[in-house]
Amino acid sequence: MKVVVIGSGYVGLVAGACFAHSGNDVTCVDIDARKVERLTQGILPIYEPGLDDLVLQGVSAERLRFTTQGNEAISQADTVFIAVGTPPQEDGSADLSHVLTVAKTIGENLQGYTAVVVKSTVPIGTCDKVRAILAPLAADRPGVSVDVVSNPEFLKEGAALDDFLHPDRVVCGTDTVRARAMLDELYRPFVEKADQILHMDIRSSEMTKYAANAMLATRISFMNEVANLCDLVGADVKNVQRGIGSDARIGALFLNPGIGYGGSCFPKDVKALMSTGRDAGLAMEILSAVESVNDQQKGLLARRLIARLGDDLQGKTVALLGLAFKPDTDDMREAPSLTVVRKLRAAGAKVLGYDPVAQETAAAELHDTITYCRTWQQAVASADAVLLLTEWRELRQISPAELAAATQCRLLFDGRNAWDPKVFAAAGFEYHGVGRR
């Protein structure tokens, strides 16, 4: 099948590489000429484990190409995916300008039958807007017809390839048999059972994406509140997590407490769903609380450190281990480290940071407000306090003996409950976790 993916960001690049991997002829279109040039060379704009190899394989097999000029590819395509950004506006609503501009470009270049698939995360009703742009443009040309499909992505940064190649489910919002058959053909190589492809009406598909991310964000904020209460009443949240996660009605996933969620999806999608609710006349009160709890949780370690050492941190050095919002990505969008740095710097502390992958993206956000270190040992060497912000495997595996050999500091704040408090306490460290006794 001839597939065009418009937008070579995180979602578009993963989709394009995976569709090419399954044997399709894929053209990825992006307006950034420098990005297109580098992608053709196998140089990716993001860090995602295994994606660089998959892109190179596709390019080498001549099943994957990148271009800034997509008109000809669109005219020959069976399916065109819209995978451009929908950044939040000041009121939290999604900016659809890129999606609608791309829809117009697609409509102007359609030939024959084409399924236009909205892969971007978009508010309910967006596919109707895309259809309203495409329909008159198709009607002007004999033999041209188009279907609009909602096909939201459910990719976890750091595990995107596995999520795409082995999905739990594929959600497709379709209203024609022809479009449904085309999506079935595209996704059949990735699913073990046909019922993993969930066909539904378009608006339900659009809602499913937001509802899924909002539910996961809710679980995170709920567990963070439970962990904070555990700290106050002397319970251990790890035991609570194990106890409730064993209930089949609840399950164990997304019950890990910590210092809040970040990234490109949860914060944006919670805001967008709240905006949709406001537009429809419904206050999304649970999501309002979820967002409020998360905003507070991001500053938890900074507040606790200041409570421990005092309001004035002049002359104090704080080491941050991990800067990206989660492991296995270099994404700094909405990362808790941004809040921690801001609060520590406002209190007068000198801040040193280390991240195995996100040094460059962190510097683009934090600039020279912190000192970037080549190793975690360098970061902690002169520290008065050590804060673990991202649970990279390299950092989770630090032993008390290794840490003691690297620094005289014995004050630890574990924002991801990655270390064993008993083991570190027995080695002479003052350990502070999130909800840990």
Helices and strands as residue ranges (DSSP letters): E 2-6, H 10-21, E 25-29, H 33-40, H 51-60, E 64-67, H 71-76, E 79-82, H 97-109, E 113-118, H 126-139, E 145-150, H 160-165, E 170-173, H 177-187, G 188-190, G 194-196, E 197-200, H 202-233, H 237-245, H 266-280, H 285-298, H 300-309, E 317-321, H 336-346, E 350-354, H 359-366, E 371-372, H 376-380, E 385-388, H 393-396, H 400-406, E 411-414, H 421-426, E 430-432
